[in-house]
Amino acid sequence: MLSCKNEKDTSVAISDSALIESFKYSLQDAPLISVHRGGKGIKNYPENCLETLKYINNNIYGIYEVDVAQTKDGQLVLMHDNSLERTTTGTDRLTKYTFSELQEFNLVDDFGSETPFKIPLFKEVLNWATSNNTVLTIDIKKSVSVEKVIELIRETEAEDSSIIITYNVDAAKKVYQLAPDLLVSVSARNEEEFNWLLESGIPTKNMLAFTGTRLSPNQLYENIHKKGIKTILGTLGNLDKQAQARGNNLYKDWVNRGIDIIATDRPFEVAKALQLEKNN
């Protein structure tokens, strides 16, 4: 099929994102790391920060979960919280500021230290991802329309670097209807949720299955794999703490149980355990 970036031109089909093929489940594939909020808990490197993405990407093989919010003047930026206090030198709600006004503040790392880094435009991060053959999983905040995010992905031609995160079947169906060429992270924490997805009309080739932040029975992972879908386990939180206390080999154990992607707040430790470090 020919590729077409203009959704209004229905005479030419839009070809599938390359991720639909490359993220199809295969037993031979190496595991992946999904870096939560673009990198947390790293001294001098704040979450949802372009410089943090670059720093981590220089050292390990991974994909990057980022949070997209919207400013007062309609600009899409990376930011997890509704307010600025935790992650910047600013105060009050993000939506009270234009993007230009936000540039007066600096980002703060997880230890409360001010950095010289600024809140980045989502467009800038998309351009970085496409230029570096890197994948983003995109968590869209409630104040942001999915349509606007997809429009920017189209504008930057970042389809091959973008996975849209959804949390329920209705949201997943909406993303698929808007962008049937994109890979979608769907919630499949148990057999019931997985069956809902199978009955949704969304092709399984478009699915990446988030299985929650707790371990599920191995049978769930096997059933997901039978449909050609990769699994994600959110170790961020309790499971990361378990690995920190009991040893990072737990990450290998979870991969052996059927997990394809580890979504973590400890990317460097997971990379070492799974031998996904880059030789710089």
NORLIN-V866980 format. One record per backbone hydrogen bond with DSSP energy under -0.5 kcal/mol. CO is the residue of the C=O (numbers start at 1). NH is the residue of the N-H. If there is no record, write none. Layout:
<<CO;NH> <CO;NH>>
This chain:
<<5;7> <6;9> <8;10> <9;12> <13;15> <17;20> <17;21> <18;21> <18;22> <19;23> <21;24> <23;230> <26;29> <32;262> <33;35> <33;63> <34;36> <34;264> <35;38> <35;65> <36;39> <37;48> <41;43> <42;45> <45;42> <48;120> <49;53> <50;54> <51;55> <52;56> <53;57> <54;58> <56;59> <56;60> <59;278> <60;62> <63;35> <64;66> <64;137> <65;38> <66;139> <67;69> <67;79> <68;141> <69;77> <71;74> <75;71> <76;122> <76;123> <77;69> <77;79> <82;94> <84;88> <87;108> <92;84> <93;96> <94;72> <94;97> <97;72> <98;102> <99;103> <101;104> <102;105> <106;89> <107;115> <109;112> <113;109> <117;107> <120;78> <121;125> <122;126> <123;127> <124;128> <125;129> <126;130> <127;131> <128;132> <129;134> <130;133> <135;64> <136;138> <136;163> <137;66> <137;139> <138;140> <138;165> <139;68> <139;141> <141;144> <145;149> <146;150> <147;151> <148;152> <149;153> <150;154> <151;155> <152;156> <153;158> <154;157> <158;161> <159;162> <161;136> <162;183> <163;138> <164;185> <168;172> <169;173> <170;174> <171;175> <172;176> <173;177> <174;178> <175;179> <179;182> <181;17> <183;164> <184;186> <184;208> <185;166> <186;188> <186;210> <190;194> <191;195> <192;196> <193;197> <194;198> <195;199> <197;200> <197;202> <203;206> <204;207> <206;184> <208;186> <208;210> <209;211> <209;232> <210;188> <212;234> <217;220> <217;221> <218;222> <219;223> <220;224> <221;225> <222;226> <223;227> <224;227> <224;229> <225;228> <228;25> <230;209> <231;260> <231;261> <232;211> <233;235> <233;263> <235;240> <236;238> <237;241> <238;242> <239;243> <240;244> <241;245> <242;246> <243;247> <247;250> <248;251> <248;252> <249;253> <250;254> <251;255> <252;256> <253;257> <254;258> <254;259> <255;258> <260;32> <261;233> <261;263> <262;34> <262;264> <263;235> <263;236> <264;36> <266;270> <267;271> <268;272> <269;273> <270;274> <271;275> <271;276> <272;275> <276;61> <278;280>>
